[in-house]
Amino acid sequence: MKTSKCNLWIAGGIALVAIILALPGRLHGQTAASKSSGGNGTSATRWSVQVDQVDPGNLDLASSFQIAIYENLVVELNKTKQFQQVFRDGDVQASEVPNLLLLLAAKRGVR
């Protein structure tokens, strides 16, 4: 049991790092496009992100473990300082924010 939990944490950590590394590159491309298409290009677009609950898929994960993964993801995204705001799933303020990215995460398996 300990090995599978350890593997799940490792897989979750790898997925988190991959997401964090992938997002700034995409955001950079989008802000560069917005700079070239409008105005003087002096201000970069600041994006916000809303993190949806982690979908466990067909895995039988304890709800406390799912919540821990979700909360860790929110904390790590805040630490990157890449986003203007990080919203949790269901936050009503998120619908009023321009330039909102929606992050959906699903766990598909453990090796």
N, C-alpha and C positions, 0 to 999 in steps of 0.2 A: 504494500500500500504506500509506503514512504517513497519508493522508487517512482511510482506513477505520479504522485503529487509533485515530486522533484522534476520529473520530465515535463509535467504540465506547466510548472512555473518557468522552466527553461524555454519551452515553446512559446509561452505567453510573453516572456521577456524578449525573445527574438522577434516575435510579431510586433511588439511595441517599438523596438528599435527600428525595424523596417518601416513602420508607419511614420515615425518621426523623421527618419532620413528621407523618405519619399515625399512627404508633404512640403518641406521648404523648397525643393526643386520645382515642384509643380506650381507653388505659389509664386516663386520667382518668375517663372515663365508667364504667369497670368498678370503679374504686376508690370512686367516689361511690356506686354501687349497693351495694357491699359495706358501706360505712359506714352507709347508711340501713337495711340489712336486719339488721344484727347488732351487738349490744352498744352500747358507748358511743361508738364511732366515733372514738376518739382516735388510732388508728394506721392509716396508709395501707398498703395491700398493696404489697409490693415484688415486682416481677416479674423473672424471669430469662428469657433468650432463648437458644435453640439455633439456630445458623445452619447450615443444610444446604449442601452443595456446590452451586455454581451450575450449573444445567443449561444447557448451550450450545444445546439444541434442535437445529435442523437446520443451525446455523452451524458452519463448520470453524474452530474456534479452537485455537490452540496450547495444550497443557496448561499451559505456564508462564504464559500469559496468563490462563487460567481460575483458576489458583492465585493470581495477583496480584489479580484481582478479588475473590476470596473473602477473602483476607487483608486487603485494604483495607476490605472490608465489616465484618469482625470488629473491626479497629482503630477504625473510625469509630463503630461502635456502642458500644465501650468508652468513647470520648471523650465521648459524650453524657451519661454518668452517669445515664441513665434506668433502667438495669437493675441489679439486685442482682449478677447474674453474667452473663457472656456465654460460652456454651459453643460449641465447635466440633462439627461433625458427628461422631458416633461416640463422644463423651465419655460414659463409663459413669456418671459422677457425675450427669449431667443427668437420668437416669431417677428419681433419688431426690429431686429438688428439687420442692417444691410451687410452684404458680403459674408454670409454664413455658410460654413462648410458643415456637412453632416457626416459624422464618422460612425459607420456601422461595423461591428466586429462580430465574427462568428467563430466558434471553436469547432473544428472538424475532426480532430483526432489527436492521440498522444502516441508517440513512438517509444 
